[in-house]
Amino acid sequence: MRLNVFLSLSVAMSRNQAKFFIQKGRLSVDGNVVTDPYFEVPDDSLVTFDGKPISIASHRYIVLHKPPAYACTTRDSTLPSVLSLLQDRKDDDYFYFANVLGPEQTGLVLLSNDARWANRMKRRLLTKPRVFVVHSPQAVADEQLQTVAEQWEASPDDRAAPTLTAEREDRRSLRLKTARLDIPVILETLGSAGISVDTLHLQQIGRLQLDDLDVGRYADLSEDDIKV
């Protein structure tokens, strides 16, 4: 494996950044400073960065069922982070979010300690349909359901049609499918139709669903298993 690839897989940085640090003489292989980014690292070599041994990080890819009153942040001054739900998380393990839900929202959250994967996935998710389940404290009338569709279609925003479908789950619940994760606009549209929202729950992104994953629980998957 080339040294710049090894460094980028061991420390959260791009290959161009790794190339820069290597050329500055900050990498050693088996005690010898190496400034060639394309140096082939033998499998059993000891690689150090600024004098500290490094190794290729084992990455985790997690699907989490977010409960309410948790924040999708690494730190939050008022609410606990969803990272506190990861019982086997190491203290020095830094996670990145591929998608974010607000504290009052629940449902599917993707995160990983692989920064490049999280960034790639974040871009991919922009084009994937989402399925939300909306629970209202009051019964939703047929007229309100029709108004939701009309309000969305009449919006001046540039949205590729069809971008929102609304179906009744029961008297007080709706299932929304949209091609964009624009939660504030969804809430605004529901409010314009006079629909109060108790909870907004993200059930599905593309082909990926929560299935039987309980609230507050998570599943470790391989990178290949997360298909959206």
Secondary structure, 3 states (H helix, E strand, C coil): CEHHHHHHHHCCCCHHHHHHHHHCCCEEECCEECCCCCCECCCCCCEEECCEEECCCCCCEEEEEECCCCECCCCCCCCCEHHHHCCCCCCCCCCEECCCCCCCCEEEEEEECCHHHHHHHHHHHCCCCEEEEEECCCCCCHHHHHHHHHHHHCCCCCCCCCCEEEEEEECCEEEEEECCCCHHHHHHHHHHCCCCCCEEEEEEECCEECCCCCCCCEEEECCCCCCC
